[in-house]
């Protein structure tokens, strides 16, 4: 009892008030100190933003002095070859080859181009991932347009890959991202690149019609056009492809200098502003450069069997058994899916010719990519002609690995079945 009386008297003294005020602010002080330590750690581990090869926004060909000092021990395979080509990119005729550009990596980045059969490739990745023991991650879209990304968004995506210690594939409607440029200083891996292209006229026709079938796209387009001009939404919805092309409608005119978010050129060229401009010769040249020196495989929708065969041989960690799985009975629903069930009359030769003339640069890239795919196929044709054996199916074992199991395997102390 006496103790509590002493404590009650002490609570009314100045000393207690001082001590109580100090204790009250201890959590705030601790929080500020922790925040400062966190910021300091971020600064200490700041990224090395020096690219392993130069990006020439001014169309010039200058290799920085820091890159010239880079030693051969820190260079990626083919680094010097890429430097030499980039220094004379404006005056070099690029020739496609069968060289396998797949790096040593556990990651795959599939930057999808609209209306090129991308959903089938994604379905294959999901199906094969169960047997080849990797994970596939689909991008979750907050808006329909996230193809052009800021530098910060590109860095964040590079960091996302770096935190995945298990083999991972990822798909997204995105322009080419230079992961070598945006990776952390302590990371030596980068994702392997793949994508698909399609005959430009066929792709444009498919996209023109699909925009008027897909509910989300229809709603978005009509809402935007109605805000711009009352009544414009209905005229857009009922617009005919032939009238759009032959009457030089802005939706089908494809004027040089306008932004392009549909053709293969910007998707393979990259995130620079010149990549988006129609009719830009340097964008075409940069797209050819990335296709030849960065992408493992760029498939052709019209040559599906050839594409699957090359994917199997150039990226076996992600596509081993792809042909067998694609033609299997369990994959039948994925092969026959059609998101646009409407029937249309045949497009006239006049319209096709007009569209092809407006897509001259994209057709040049398309033919370049066809040559590259054919040379890659010839390089592995002997292997592909051999009888295939059934791929081992881990999924039938019905063994689910937890995150801790995976960590144990990575550390070499867990199960390896």
C-alpha positions as CSV (number, residue, x, y, z in Angstrom):
1,X,0.0,0.0,0.0
2,X,2.8,2.3,0.9
3,X,4.4,1.6,-2.5
4,X,1.3,2.8,-4.4
5,X,1.1,6.0,-2.3
6,X,4.7,6.8,-3.2
7,X,4.0,6.1,-6.9
8,X,0.9,8.3,-6.8
9,X,2.9,11.2,-5.2
10,X,5.7,10.8,-7.8
11,X,3.2,11.0,-10.7
12,X,2.5,14.6,-9.6
13,X,6.2,15.7,-9.7
14,X,8.0,17.4,-12.6
15,X,10.4,14.4,-13.0
16,X,7.5,12.1,-13.9
17,X,6.1,14.5,-16.4
18,X,9.5,14.8,-18.1
19,X,10.0,11.0,-18.2
20,X,6.5,10.4,-19.4
21,X,6.9,13.0,-22.2
22,X,10.2,11.3,-23.3
23,X,8.7,7.8,-23.3
24,X,5.7,9.0,-25.4
25,X,8.0,10.1,-28.2
26,X,10.3,7.0,-28.2
27,X,8.2,5.2,-30.9
28,X,8.3,8.3,-33.2
29,X,12.0,8.6,-32.8
30,X,12.5,4.9,-33.5
31,X,10.4,5.1,-36.6
32,X,12.4,8.1,-37.9
33,X,15.7,6.4,-37.2
34,X,14.4,3.2,-39.0
35,X,13.3,5.2,-42.0
36,X,16.7,6.9,-42.2
37,X,18.5,3.5,-42.1
38,X,16.2,2.2,-44.8
39,X,16.9,5.2,-47.1
40,X,20.7,4.8,-46.5
41,X,20.5,1.1,-47.4
42,X,18.7,2.0,-50.6
43,X,21.5,4.5,-51.5
44,X,24.2,2.0,-50.7
45,X,22.6,-0.6,-52.9
46,X,21.7,1.9,-55.7
47,X,21.5,0.5,-59.2
48,X,24.3,0.6,-61.7
49,X,22.4,2.3,-64.5
50,X,25.2,1.8,-67.0
51,X,24.0,-0.2,-69.9
52,X,26.0,-3.1,-71.2
53,X,25.5,-1.6,-74.6
54,X,24.7,1.9,-75.7
55,X,21.2,3.2,-76.6
56,X,21.4,5.7,-79.4
57,X,18.5,8.1,-78.9
58,X,20.2,10.8,-81.1
59,X,20.7,8.3,-84.0
60,X,24.5,8.6,-83.5
61,X,26.9,5.8,-82.9
62,X,29.1,6.7,-79.9
63,X,30.2,4.2,-77.3
64,X,30.7,5.8,-73.9
65,X,34.1,5.9,-72.3
66,X,32.9,3.8,-69.4
67,X,31.7,1.1,-71.7
68,X,35.1,1.2,-73.5
69,X,36.8,0.5,-70.2
70,X,34.6,-2.5,-69.5
71,X,36.8,-5.6,-69.2
72,X,36.1,-8.8,-71.1
73,X,35.5,-10.6,-67.8
74,X,32.3,-8.6,-67.2
75,X,31.0,-8.7,-70.8
76,X,28.1,-10.9,-71.9
77,X,28.7,-13.2,-74.8
78,X,28.5,-11.3,-78.1
79,X,28.9,-7.9,-76.3
80,X,31.6,-6.6,-78.6
81,X,29.8,-7.8,-81.7
82,X,26.7,-5.8,-80.7
83,X,28.9,-2.7,-80.0
84,X,30.4,-2.9,-83.5
85,X,27.0,-3.2,-85.1
86,X,25.5,-0.4,-83.1
87,X,28.3,2.0,-84.0
88,X,27.4,1.7,-87.7
89,X,23.7,0.8,-87.3
90,X,22.5,3.6,-89.6
91,X,24.6,2.4,-92.5
92,X,24.6,-1.4,-91.9
93,X,22.4,-4.0,-93.7
94,X,21.5,-6.5,-91.0
95,X,21.3,-10.1,-92.1
96,X,19.3,-12.6,-90.1
97,X,21.2,-15.7,-88.8
98,X,20.4,-19.0,-87.0
99,X,22.6,-18.0,-84.0
100,X,21.0,-19.1,-80.7
101,X,20.9,-15.9,-78.6
102,X,19.4,-17.5,-75.6
103,X,21.4,-16.5,-72.5
104,X,22.1,-18.5,-69.4
105,X,19.0,-17.7,-67.5
106,X,16.0,-19.0,-65.5
107,X,13.6,-16.4,-66.7
108,X,11.6,-15.9,-69.9
109,X,9.9,-12.7,-71.0
110,X,7.3,-12.9,-73.7
111,X,6.3,-9.4,-74.9
112,X,3.1,-10.1,-76.7
113,X,2.0,-8.3,-79.9
114,X,-1.8,-8.0,-80.3
115,X,-3.6,-10.5,-82.6
116,X,-0.7,-12.8,-83.2
117,X,-1.8,-16.0,-81.4
118,X,-0.4,-15.0,-78.1
119,X,-3.1,-16.6,-76.0
120,X,-2.1,-20.0,-77.4
121,X,1.5,-19.5,-76.5
122,X,0.5,-18.5,-73.0
123,X,-1.7,-21.6,-72.7
124,X,1.3,-23.7,-73.8
125,X,3.5,-22.1,-71.2
126,X,1.0,-22.8,-68.5
127,X,0.6,-26.4,-69.6
128,X,4.3,-27.1,-70.0
129,X,5.2,-25.4,-66.7
130,X,3.8,-28.3,-64.7
131,X,6.0,-30.8,-66.5
132,X,9.2,-28.7,-66.8
133,X,9.0,-27.3,-63.3
134,X,8.8,-23.6,-63.8
135,X,6.1,-21.1,-63.0
136,X,4.2,-18.9,-65.5
137,X,3.0,-15.4,-64.5
138,X,0.4,-13.6,-66.5
139,X,0.5,-9.8,-66.2
140,X,-2.5,-8.3,-64.4
141,X,-3.7,-5.3,-66.4
142,X,-5.1,-2.3,-64.6
143,X,-5.8,-0.5,-67.8
144,X,-5.8,-1.7,-71.5
145,X,-2.8,0.4,-72.3
146,X,0.5,-0.4,-70.5
147,X,2.7,-1.0,-73.5
148,X,4.8,2.1,-73.2
149,X,6.4,2.1,-69.7
150,X,8.4,4.7,-67.8
151,X,12.0,4.1,-66.7
152,X,10.8,3.4,-63.2
153,X,8.3,0.8,-64.3
154,X,10.9,-0.9,-66.4
155,X,13.3,-1.0,-63.3
156,X,10.5,-2.4,-61.2
157,X,9.9,-5.2,-63.7
158,X,13.6,-5.9,-63.8
159,X,13.6,-6.1,-59.9
160,X,10.6,-8.4,-60.0
161,X,12.5,-10.9,-62.0
162,X,15.5,-10.6,-59.7
163,X,13.4,-11.6,-56.7
164,X,12.2,-14.8,-58.5
165,X,14.7,-17.5,-57.6
166,X,12.7,-20.2,-59.2
167,X,12.4,-20.5,-63.0
168,X,9.7,-18.1,-64.2
169,X,8.1,-17.1,-67.5
170,X,6.1,-13.9,-67.8
171,X,3.9,-12.5,-70.6
172,X,2.8,-8.9,-71.2
173,X,1.6,-6.6,-74.0
174,X,4.8,-4.5,-73.8
175,X,7.3,-2.9,-76.0
176,X,10.8,-4.4,-75.8
177,X,12.5,-3.7,-72.5
178,X,16.3,-3.7,-72.2
179,X,16.7,-5.7,-69.0
180,X,20.4,-5.5,-69.2
181,X,20.2,-1.8,-68.8
182,X,17.8,-1.8,-65.9
183,X,19.1,-4.7,-63.9
184,X,20.8,-4.3,-60.6
185,X,24.6,-4.1,-60.3
186,X,24.9,-7.4,-58.5
187,X,22.7,-9.3,-61.0
188,X,24.3,-11.1,-64.0
189,X,21.2,-12.8,-65.5
190,X,18.6,-11.3,-67.8
191,X,15.4,-12.9,-69.2
192,X,15.4,-14.6,-72.5
193,X,13.1,-12.8,-75.0
194,X,10.5,-14.3,-77.3
195,X,7.5,-12.9,-79.2
196,X,5.2,-13.7,-82.2
197,X,4.5,-11.8,-85.4
198,X,1.8,-12.1,-88.0
199,X,1.2,-11.0,-91.6
200,X,0.7,-7.3,-91.1
201,X,-2.5,-7.0,-93.3
202,X,-4.1,-10.0,-91.6
203,X,-3.2,-8.7,-88.2
204,X,-4.7,-5.3,-88.9
205,X,-7.9,-6.8,-90.3
206,X,-8.2,-9.0,-87.2
207,X,-7.6,-6.1,-84.9
208,X,-10.1,-3.8,-86.7
209,X,-12.8,-6.4,-86.3
210,X,-11.9,-7.5,-82.8
211,X,-12.2,-4.0,-81.4
212,X,-15.8,-4.1,-82.4
213,X,-16.5,-7.5,-80.8
214,X,-14.6,-7.4,-77.5
215,X,-17.0,-5.9,-74.9
216,X,-14.4,-4.2,-72.8
217,X,-12.8,-2.6,-75.9
218,X,-16.1,-1.6,-77.4
219,X,-17.2,0.1,-74.2
220,X,-13.9,2.0,-73.8
221,X,-13.8,3.1,-77.5
222,X,-17.5,4.2,-77.6
223,X,-17.3,6.1,-74.3
224,X,-14.1,8.0,-75.4
225,X,-15.6,8.9,-78.8
226,X,-18.9,10.0,-77.4
227,X,-17.1,12.4,-75.1
228,X,-15.1,13.8,-78.0
229,X,-18.1,14.2,-80.3
230,X,-21.7,13.2,-79.5
231,X,-22.9,10.5,-81.9
232,X,-19.4,9.5,-83.1
233,X,-19.5,6.3,-81.1
234,X,-22.2,4.7,-83.2
235,X,-20.6,5.7,-86.5
236,X,-17.3,4.2,-85.3
237,X,-19.0,0.9,-84.3
238,X,-20.8,0.4,-87.6
239,X,-17.8,1.5,-89.7
240,X,-16.9,-0.9,-92.5
241,X,-13.2,-1.9,-93.1
242,X,-13.5,-1.2,-96.8
243,X,-14.8,2.3,-96.3
244,X,-12.2,3.0,-93.6
245,X,-9.3,2.0,-95.9
246,X,-10.5,3.4,-99.2
247,X,-11.8,6.7,-97.8
248,X,-8.5,7.3,-95.9
249,X,-10.2,7.3,-92.5
250,X,-7.8,8.3,-89.7
251,X,-8.3,4.9,-88.1
252,X,-6.9,3.2,-91.3
253,X,-4.7,5.9,-92.9
254,X,-1.4,5.1,-91.0
255,X,0.2,8.4,-91.8
256,X,4.0,8.7,-91.3
257,X,4.9,10.3,-88.0
258,X,1.7,9.2,-86.1
259,X,2.1,7.0,-83.1
260,X,1.8,3.2,-83.6
261,X,0.9,0.8,-80.8
262,X,-0.1,-2.1,-83.0
263,X,2.6,-3.1,-85.5
264,X,5.6,-5.3,-84.7
265,X,8.1,-2.5,-85.3
266,X,7.6,-0.6,-82.0
267,X,7.1,-3.8,-80.0
268,X,10.6,-5.1,-81.1
269,X,12.3,-1.7,-81.4
270,X,11.7,-0.7,-77.8
271,X,10.5,2.0,-75.4
272,X,12.1,5.0,-77.1
273,X,9.8,7.7,-78.7
274,X,11.2,7.2,-82.2
275,X,10.1,3.5,-82.0
276,X,6.5,4.6,-81.9
277,X,6.6,6.8,-85.1
278,X,5.2,5.2,-88.2
279,X,7.5,5.3,-91.2
280,X,10.7,5.9,-89.1
281,X,13.6,4.0,-90.8
282,X,15.7,4.0,-87.6
283,X,12.9,2.3,-85.7
284,X,12.9,-0.5,-88.3
285,X,16.7,-0.8,-88.1
286,X,16.6,-1.0,-84.3
287,X,13.9,-3.6,-84.4
288,X,16.0,-5.7,-86.8
289,X,19.0,-5.3,-84.4
290,X,17.0,-6.4,-81.3
291,X,15.4,-9.3,-83.3
292,X,18.8,-10.6,-84.3
293,X,20.9,-10.0,-81.2
294,X,18.5,-10.1,-78.3
295,X,15.6,-12.4,-79.1
296,X,15.9,-16.1,-78.8
297,X,13.0,-16.8,-81.1
298,X,10.4,-14.7,-82.9
299,X,7.7,-17.0,-84.2
300,X,5.5,-16.6,-87.2
301,X,1.7,-17.2,-86.7
302,X,1.4,-18.5,-90.2
303,X,4.2,-21.0,-89.7
304,X,3.1,-22.5,-86.4
305,X,4.8,-25.9,-86.7
306,X,8.1,-24.3,-87.6
307,X,7.8,-21.9,-84.7
308,X,7.1,-24.7,-82.1
309,X,10.0,-26.8,-83.4
310,X,12.4,-23.9,-83.1
311,X,11.1,-23.0,-79.6
312,X,11.6,-26.5,-78.5
313,X,15.3,-26.5,-79.5
314,X,16.3,-22.9,-78.6
315,X,14.4,-22.7,-75.3
316,X,14.1,-26.3,-74.1
317,X,13.8,-25.3,-70.4
318,X,10.4,-23.7,-71.3
319,X,9.2,-25.4,-74.5
320,X,10.5,-28.9,-74.4
321,X,7.6,-31.1,-75.8
322,X,5.7,-28.1,-77.1
323,X,4.7,-29.8,-80.4
324,X,3.5,-33.0,-78.7
325,X,1.5,-31.0,-76.2
326,X,0.0,-28.7,-78.8
327,X,-1.4,-31.6,-80.8
328,X,-2.5,-33.6,-77.8
329,X,-6.1,-34.2,-77.1
330,X,-5.9,-32.4,-73.7
331,X,-4.9,-29.2,-75.6
332,X,-7.7,-29.4,-78.2
333,X,-9.8,-26.6,-76.6
334,X,-6.8,-24.2,-76.6
335,X,-6.2,-24.9,-80.3
336,X,-9.7,-24.2,-81.5
337,X,-10.5,-21.1,-79.4
338,X,-11.9,-18.2,-81.4
339,X,-12.7,-15.0,-79.6
340,X,-14.4,-13.5,-82.7
341,X,-17.0,-16.0,-83.9
342,X,-18.6,-13.5,-86.4
343,X,-18.5,-14.4,-90.1
344,X,-17.1,-11.8,-92.5
345,X,-16.9,-11.6,-96.3
346,X,-13.6,-11.8,-98.0
347,X,-11.6,-8.5,-98.0
348,X,-11.1,-7.2,-101.6
349,X,-7.7,-7.2,-103.3
350,X,-7.9,-3.4,-103.6
351,X,-8.2,-3.0,-99.8
352,X,-5.3,-5.5,-99.2
353,X,-3.1,-3.7,-101.6
354,X,-3.8,-0.3,-100.0
355,X,-3.0,-1.7,-96.6
356,X,0.2,-3.4,-97.7
357,X,1.5,-0.2,-99.3
358,X,0.9,1.7,-96.0
359,X,2.8,-1.0,-94.0
360,X,5.9,-1.1,-96.1
361,X,8.3,-1.0,-93.1
362,X,6.4,-3.6,-91.2
363,X,6.5,-5.9,-94.1
364,X,10.2,-5.5,-94.4
365,X,10.6,-6.5,-90.8
366,X,8.1,-9.4,-91.3
367,X,10.2,-10.8,-94.2
368,X,13.4,-10.3,-92.1
369,X,11.9,-12.3,-89.3
370,X,10.6,-15.1,-91.6
371,X,14.2,-15.5,-93.0
372,X,15.6,-15.7,-89.4
373,X,13.0,-18.3,-88.3
374,X,13.6,-20.4,-91.4
375,X,17.4,-20.4,-90.8
376,X,16.9,-21.3,-87.2
377,X,14.6,-24.2,-88.3
378,X,17.2,-25.5,-90.8
379,X,19.9,-25.4,-88.1
380,X,17.8,-27.9,-86.0
381,X,15.9,-29.7,-88.7
382,X,17.9,-32.9,-88.3
383,X,17.0,-33.1,-84.6
384,X,13.4,-32.2,-85.2
385,X,13.0,-35.0,-87.8
386,X,13.9,-37.7,-85.2
387,X,11.0,-39.5,-83.6
388,X,9.8,-37.8,-80.5
389,X,9.4,-39.6,-77.2
390,X,6.7,-38.8,-74.7
391,X,7.8,-36.0,-72.4
392,X,7.9,-36.9,-68.7
393,X,4.8,-35.7,-66.9
394,X,5.5,-34.5,-63.4
395,X,1.9,-33.3,-63.1
396,X,0.6,-36.8,-63.0
397,X,2.5,-37.5,-59.8
398,X,0.3,-35.0,-58.0
399,X,3.2,-33.7,-55.9
400,X,2.8,-30.1,-54.7
401,X,5.9,-28.3,-53.5
402,X,5.6,-25.7,-50.9
403,X,7.7,-22.5,-50.9
404,X,9.9,-24.1,-48.2
405,X,10.4,-27.2,-50.3
406,X,11.5,-25.1,-53.2
407,X,13.9,-23.1,-50.9
408,X,15.4,-26.4,-49.7
409,X,16.0,-27.6,-53.2
410,X,17.7,-24.4,-54.2
411,X,20.0,-24.7,-51.1
412,X,20.7,-28.3,-52.1
413,X,19.4,-29.9,-49.0
414,X,15.9,-30.9,-49.9
415,X,14.0,-33.4,-52.0
416,X,15.0,-33.7,-55.7
417,X,12.2,-35.8,-57.0
